[in-house]
């Protein structure tokens, strides 16, 4: 295990050279930071220094090197990560991608806005923005740059954006409608104003379901500006309240299934925090430094999940997962494999890539949030002119 950090460093360097680095020293420092994060399992910079191989004799010198990198405004982490993402997705065999928009608060002081790609029960970070704000509620102006970054990188795919009630903004709805090949699944509050067109005027209406029912409305209009939309409502048995999901296309059970994928980003934030890196243990309190720290964690996350996917696809899962059927996330399988491979001289993944998005070995104990509506009775409404038709 003595040469394990150097071996992992060389492998990480190979993964990251696809980005357009202006200074090789920046690449080398980032690689050591990723190595430190993966081998120590903690976000504490002081814990990373033990894995670094360099000419520096003092631990403080290595720590200062990392802190200078995190504070270096000349390192364009957005452009670097964008190149890596487009390269990684180049061989993806899916034409439709699901991305999630959400926020997380650190220390009741910073709000992190993130857009992530849904992949096999987890969310791979695509873009993020750290805002000096105590609340998780953000306005469209604050998260629009993050969405536009992702839209530029995913221009060749059909994209479905998933968002919770905190993003029920008219500006977001109209932005989605302007993006070619983009669709939306946004959860609305139950009291959102809904109208139907009678042929002469807009008439208020109610979209209600009982517990254990699912219903869909087409050609309704939201808010006082009468924005055309489709509405899918489903009330899962045992749930406290129903889902009311806005969509810009045909409302059906797949809209609810799509929205169920949104919860993967919550698992991703847990990986960043208590279940993985210990994000909240970081002592950084600067937005720019935190922005670059997110870059380090994003690289590590992609490495772990890509490595875990390759292990499962190669039939090697049982070497690092003691369960008869898969009981660990792809990130944890990848993490276990890295330690296993470095200690036993086995191979690491040579090239980061995303295989099929379909999970060949889903966790049997995980609660599926995408298909709960299938056995429930479903109603379909058409709100066209003065008619109000119901199909069962």
C-alpha positions in Angstrom: 0.0 0.0 0.0 3.1 2.2 0.2 2.9 3.3 -3.4 -0.9 3.4 -3.5 -1.2 7.2 -3.3 1.2 7.7 -6.2 -0.5 5.0 -8.3 -3.9 6.6 -7.7 -2.4 10.0 -8.5 -1.1 8.8 -11.8 -4.5 7.3 -12.7 -6.4 10.5 -11.7 -4.0 12.5 -13.9 -4.9 10.3 -16.9 -8.6 10.9 -16.2 -8.2 14.7 -15.9 -5.9 15.4 -18.8 -8.9 15.6 -21.1 -9.6 19.1 -19.8 -7.7 22.1 -21.2 -5.3 22.9 -18.4 -3.3 26.1 -18.8 -0.8 25.1 -16.1 0.3 21.6 -15.4 0.9 22.5 -11.8 -2.8 23.2 -11.3 -3.6 19.7 -12.7 -1.0 18.0 -10.4 -2.3 19.8 -7.3 -5.9 18.9 -8.1 -5.0 15.3 -8.6 -3.3 15.1 -5.2 -6.4 16.8 -3.6 -8.7 14.2 -5.2 -6.3 11.4 -4.0 -6.4 12.8 -0.5 -10.2 13.0 -0.5 -10.6 9.5 -1.8 -8.1 7.8 0.5 -8.8 9.8 3.7 -12.6 9.8 3.2 -12.9 13.3 4.7 -13.1 16.9 3.4 -10.5 18.0 6.0 -7.6 19.4 3.9 -5.1 18.7 6.8 -6.0 15.0 6.4 -5.0 15.0 2.7 -1.4 16.0 3.2 -0.4 12.5 4.5 -1.0 11.0 1.0 0.9 13.6 -1.0 4.3 12.7 -2.6 6.3 15.9 -3.2 9.5 17.6 -2.3 7.9 19.6 0.5 9.2 18.6 3.9 6.7 20.4 6.1 3.0 19.5 6.3 2.1 23.1 6.4 3.7 23.7 3.0 1.4 21.1 1.4 -1.6 22.5 3.1 -0.8 26.0 1.9 -0.4 24.6 -1.6 -4.0 23.3 -1.4 -5.4 26.5 0.0 -3.7 28.6 -2.7 -5.3 26.3 -5.3 -8.7 26.7 -3.8 -8.3 30.5 -3.7 -6.9 30.9 -7.2 -9.3 32.9 -9.3 -7.4 32.1 -12.5 -8.5 28.5 -12.4 -11.7 28.3 -14.4 -13.4 25.2 -12.8 -16.6 25.7 -14.8 -14.8 25.5 -18.1 -12.6 22.6 -17.0 -15.5 20.6 -15.7 -17.7 21.4 -18.7 -15.0 19.8 -21.0 -14.8 16.7 -18.8 -18.6 16.3 -18.7 -19.1 16.6 -22.5 -16.2 14.1 -23.0 -17.7 11.7 -20.5 -21.2 11.9 -22.0 -19.9 11.5 -25.6 -20.4 7.8 -25.6 -23.6 7.7 -23.5 -26.1 5.6 -25.4 -29.2 7.3 -24.0 -30.9 10.0 -26.0 -32.9 11.3 -23.0 -31.2 12.5 -19.8 -32.8 13.5 -16.5 -31.3 16.3 -14.5 -32.2 17.6 -11.1 -32.2 21.1 -9.7 -31.9 21.6 -6.0 -30.2 23.5 -3.2 -28.4 22.7 0.1 -27.4 25.0 2.9 -24.1 24.9 4.7 -23.7 26.2 8.3 -26.9 28.4 7.9 -24.7 30.7 5.9 -24.1 29.5 2.3 -26.6 28.1 -0.2 -25.3 25.7 -2.8 -27.3 25.5 -6.0 -26.7 22.4 -8.0 -27.8 20.7 -11.2 -27.0 17.0 -11.3 -27.5 14.1 -13.7 -29.6 11.2 -12.6 -27.6 8.0 -12.9 -28.5 4.6 -11.3 -30.0 5.8 -8.1 -27.5 8.7 -7.6 -27.0 12.2 -9.0 -23.8 13.1 -10.7 -23.0 16.8 -10.3 -23.0 18.8 -13.5 -22.9 22.5 -12.4 -23.2 24.4 -9.1 -23.0 27.8 -7.7 -22.2 28.8 -4.1 -24.2 31.8 -2.9 -23.7 33.8 0.3 -27.2 33.2 1.6 -28.7 31.7 4.7 -31.8 30.3 3.0 -32.3 27.4 0.6 -34.9 29.5 -1.3 -33.4 31.0 -4.4 -34.9 33.1 -7.2 -34.6 32.4 -10.9 -32.0 35.1 -11.4 -29.7 33.2 -9.0 -29.9 29.8 -10.5 -30.4 30.7 -14.2 -26.6 30.8 -14.9 -26.2 27.2 -13.6 -29.0 26.0 -15.9 -27.6 27.8 -18.9 -24.2 26.1 -18.3 -25.9 22.7 -18.3 -28.0 23.6 -21.4 -24.8 24.5 -23.3 -23.2 21.2 -22.4 -26.2 19.0 -23.1 -27.2 20.5 -26.4 -27.3 17.2 -28.2 -29.7 15.4 -25.8 -33.4 15.5 -24.9 -33.3 16.7 -21.3 -36.0 16.5 -18.6 -35.5 18.9 -15.7 -36.8 17.8 -12.3 -37.4 20.4 -9.5 -39.2 20.6 -6.2 -41.7 23.3 -5.1 -39.0 25.8 -4.3 -38.6 26.3 -8.0 -42.2 26.8 -9.1 -41.3 30.0 -10.9 -43.0 31.4 -14.0 -39.6 32.5 -15.3 -38.3 28.9 -15.1 -41.4 27.6 -16.9 -40.9 30.0 -19.7 -37.2 29.4 -19.9 -37.8 25.7 -20.2 -40.3 26.2 -23.1 -37.6 28.3 -25.0 -35.0 25.5 -24.7 -35.0 23.1 -27.7 -35.4 19.5 -26.6 -35.9 20.4 -22.9 -38.9 19.4 -20.8 -39.8 20.1 -17.2 -41.3 18.3 -14.2 -41.8 20.8 -11.4 -43.8 20.2 -8.3 -46.5 22.8 -7.5 -48.2 23.8 -4.3 -51.8 22.7 -3.9 -53.1 26.2 -3.9 -51.6 27.2 -7.3 -54.3 29.1 -9.3 -55.5 26.9 -12.2 -57.9 27.9 -15.0 -59.5 26.4 -18.0 -60.5 28.2 -21.2 -64.2 28.1 -22.0 -63.9 29.6 -25.4 -64.7 33.1 -24.1 -62.8 33.5 -20.9 -60.6 31.7 -18.3 -62.6 30.0 -15.6 -61.1 28.9 -12.3 -61.1 25.2 -11.6 -59.9 22.7 -9.1 -57.6 19.7 -9.7 -58.1 17.4 -6.8 -57.6 13.7 -6.1 -58.3 11.4 -3.2 -55.6 9.3 -1.4 -54.7 6.4 -3.6 -55.7 8.1 -6.9 -53.9 9.5 -9.9 -55.3 12.0 -12.4 -54.0 14.0 -15.3 -55.2 17.3 -16.8 -54.4 18.6 -20.3 -54.6 22.2 -21.6 -55.0 24.0 -18.2 -53.6 27.4 -17.4 -51.6 28.5 -14.3 -51.3 31.7 -12.4 -52.9 34.9 -13.3 -50.9 35.1 -16.5 -52.7 32.0 -17.8 -49.6 30.0 -18.7 -50.6 26.8 -20.6 -49.5 23.6 -18.9 -50.3 19.9 -18.2 -50.9 18.8 -14.6 -50.3 15.3 -13.2 -51.5 14.6 -9.7 -50.9 11.4 -7.7 -51.5 10.6 -4.1 -49.5 7.6 -2.9 -51.2 5.4 -0.3 -49.9 6.4 3.1 -48.4 9.7 2.0 -49.5 12.9 3.8 -50.2 14.9 0.6 -50.3 14.3 -3.2 -47.8 15.3 -5.8 -49.0 18.0 -8.1 -46.5 18.1 -11.0 -46.3 20.7 -13.8 -45.2 19.5 -17.2 -44.9 21.1 -20.6 -45.9 18.1 -22.6 -48.4 15.2 -22.4 -49.3 14.5 -18.7 -49.4 10.8 -17.9 -48.0 8.3 -15.4 -44.5 8.8 -16.8 -44.5 12.4 -15.6 -44.9 11.2 -12.0 -42.3 8.5 -12.6 -39.9 11.1 -13.9 -40.4 13.3 -10.9 -39.7 10.3 -8.6 -36.1 10.4 -9.9 -35.7 13.8 -8.3 -34.9 12.2 -4.9 -31.5 10.9 -6.2 -30.0 14.4 -5.6 -30.9 14.2 -1.9 -28.9 10.9 -1.7 -26.1 12.8 -3.5 -26.1 15.6 -0.9 -26.0 12.9 1.8 -22.9 11.5 0.1 -21.3 14.9 0.3 -22.3 15.3 3.9 -22.8 12.7 6.6 -22.6 9.5 4.4 -19.4 10.4 2.7 -17.1 13.4 2.5 -18.2 15.3 5.6 -18.8 18.5 3.6 -20.0 20.4 6.6 -16.7 19.7 8.4 -14.8 22.0 6.0 -13.5 25.1 7.6 -13.6 27.1 4.4 -15.9 30.2 4.6 -15.3 31.8 1.3 -17.7 31.4 -1.7 -14.9 31.2 -4.3 -13.0 28.6 -2.3 -16.2 26.6 -1.7 -16.9 26.8 -5.4 -13.6 25.1 -6.1 -14.0 22.6 -3.3 -17.3 21.5 -4.9 -15.2 20.9 -8.1 -12.9 18.6 -6.2 -15.9 16.7 -4.7 -17.5 16.5 -8.1 -14.5 15.0 -9.7 -14.3 12.5 -6.8 -18.0 11.6 -7.1 -17.7 10.9 -10.9 -14.7 8.7 -10.3 -16.4 6.7 -7.5 -19.7 6.2 -9.4 -17.9 5.3 -12.8 -15.6 2.9 -10.9 -18.5 1.3 -9.1 -20.5 0.9 -12.3 -17.6 -0.8 -14.0 -17.2 -3.2 -11.1 -20.8 -4.2 -11.2 -20.9 -4.5 -15.0 -17.8 -6.7 -14.9 -19.4 -9.0 -12.3 -16.8 -8.2 -9.6 -19.2 -6.6 -7.1 -19.1 -9.5 -4.6 -15.4 -8.8 -4.0 -16.2 -5.5 -2.3 -19.9 -5.8 -1.4 -20.8 -8.6 1.2 -24.5 -8.7 0.2 -25.8 -11.5 -1.9 -27.6 -8.9 -4.0 -26.3 -5.4 -4.4 -26.8 -3.6 -1.1 -24.4 -0.7 -1.6 -24.6 2.4 -3.8 -22.4 2.6 -6.8 -20.4 5.3 -5.1 -19.7 3.1 -2.1 -18.9 0.1 -4.3 -16.4 2.3 -6.3 -14.9 3.6 -3.1 -14.4 0.1 -1.7 -12.9 -1.1 -5.0 -10.3 1.7 -5.0 -9.1 0.6 -1.6 -9.3 -3.1 -2.6 -7.4 -2.6 -5.8 -4.7 -0.4 -4.3 -4.1 -2.9 -1.5 -4.1 -6.0 -3.7 -2.6 -4.7 -6.9 -5.7 -5.1 -9.0 -6.7 -2.7 -11.8 -8.5 0.6 -11.5 -10.8 2.0 -14.1 -8.6 3.3 -16.9 -11.1 5.7 -18.5 -14.1 7.5 -17.0 -17.2 6.8 -19.0 -20.9 6.3 -18.4 -22.4 3.0 -19.5 -26.2 2.6 -19.9 -28.2 4.6 -17.5 -30.4 1.6 -16.8 -29.4 -0.1 -13.5 -28.6 -3.8 -14.1 -28.5 -4.5 -10.4 -30.9 -2.2 -8.4 -30.8 -2.3 -4.6 -33.7 -4.6 -3.6 -34.2 -2.7 -0.3 -34.3 0.7 -1.9 -37.8 2.3 -2.1 -38.7 2.9 -5.7 -40.0 6.4 -6.1 -40.8 6.1 -9.8 -43.5 3.3 -10.2 -45.7 3.6 -7.1 -48.6 5.0 -9.2 -48.9 2.1 -11.6 -51.5 0.0 -9.6 -53.6 3.1 -8.7 -56.8 4.0 -10.6 -56.1 6.8 -13.1 -58.3 9.5 -14.6 -57.6 11.6 -17.7 -59.1 15.0 -18.2 -59.2 17.2 -21.4 -59.9 20.8 -20.7 -60.6 22.1 -24.3 -62.9 25.1 -24.9 -66.2 24.6 -23.1 -65.9 20.8 -22.7 -64.6 19.0 -19.7 -64.1 15.4 -20.8 -63.2 12.5 -18.6 -61.6 9.2 -19.8 -61.1 6.3 -17.4 
